[in-house]
Amino acid sequence: MVAAQQGIWKSTELRRRLADAGLEISVGKMSGLWTGTPTTIRLEDLDVICAVLDCTPTDLLICEPEQVAARKPRKAASAESARSPIPITPRLGRNRSEPPV
């Protein structure tokens, strides 16, 4: 949307403007940026994109708290998770000194 507000209607035009600003982006990465599903983006690249589009990162990024919540590991509700962990006692092998006290 920010690109459209700047009069940029094609990804090739944005790619050309980014190249003019010193950021060479591959066609595949540009496709991901244009469709809104980039796999990764470096912060230095984000700075150049914002400079070209005359915007801030908050204009480009969308918060998705439901995806953050979906990544959290689920806690087991079993009785095993309620038990305390078993203490581990180090085994001393042959010719080893004991650790300092």
C-alpha positions in Angstrom: 0.0 0.0 0.0 2.8 2.4 0.8 4.3 1.8 -2.7 1.0 2.6 -4.3 0.7 5.8 -2.3 4.1 6.8 -3.8 2.8 6.0 -7.3 4.7 2.7 -7.6 2.3 0.1 -9.1 4.7 -2.6 -10.3 7.4 -4.5 -8.4 9.9 -3.9 -11.2 9.6 -0.1 -10.6 10.2 -0.5 -6.9 13.1 -2.9 -7.6 14.6 -0.3 -10.0 14.3 2.5 -7.4 15.9 0.3 -4.8 18.8 -0.4 -7.1 19.2 3.3 -7.7 19.5 3.7 -4.0 22.1 1.0 -3.8 20.0 -2.1 -2.8 20.1 -4.9 -5.4 17.2 -7.3 -4.7 16.7 -10.6 -6.5 13.5 -11.2 -8.4 12.5 -13.9 -5.9 13.1 -11.7 -2.9 11.3 -8.8 -4.6 8.3 -11.1 -5.3 8.1 -11.9 -1.6 8.3 -8.3 -0.5 5.7 -7.2 -3.1 3.2 -9.9 -2.1 3.7 -9.3 1.6 5.3 -12.6 2.5 9.0 -12.1 2.7 11.0 -14.9 4.2 13.6 -12.5 5.8 14.6 -8.9 5.5 17.8 -7.3 6.8 17.4 -4.2 8.9 19.9 -2.4 6.5 17.6 -3.3 3.6 14.6 -2.1 5.5 16.3 1.3 6.0 16.8 1.6 2.2 13.2 0.6 1.5 11.9 3.2 3.9 14.1 5.8 2.4 12.9 5.0 -1.1 9.2 4.9 -0.1 9.6 7.9 2.3 8.1 6.0 5.2 8.9 4.4 8.5 9.2 0.7 9.3 5.9 0.9 11.2 4.2 1.9 7.9 5.4 -1.4 6.4 5.2 -3.9 9.2 2.0 -5.5 10.5 1.8 -7.0 14.0 0.4 -10.5 14.1 0.0 -11.5 17.8 -1.9 -14.6 16.9 1.1 -16.0 15.0 3.3 -15.3 18.0 0.9 -17.1 20.3 0.8 -20.1 17.9 4.6 -20.5 18.1 4.6 -20.9 21.9 5.1 -24.5 23.1 2.1 -26.0 24.7 2.4 -27.1 28.3 1.6 -30.7 29.1 -1.2 -31.2 31.5 -0.1 -34.6 32.7 1.0 -35.6 36.1 4.5 -36.1 34.9 4.9 -32.3 34.3 3.8 -31.7 37.9 6.7 -33.8 39.3 9.9 -32.1 40.4 13.0 -32.9 38.2 15.2 -35.8 39.2 18.4 -34.6 40.8 21.5 -35.4 38.7 24.6 -36.6 40.5 27.8 -36.4 38.5 29.7 -39.6 38.2 33.4 -39.4 38.8 35.4 -41.6 36.5 38.8 -43.1 37.1 41.7 -40.7 37.7 39.5 -37.7 38.1 39.7 -35.4 41.0 36.6 -34.2 42.8 35.4 -30.7 42.1 36.4 -27.9 44.5 34.0 -27.3 47.3 
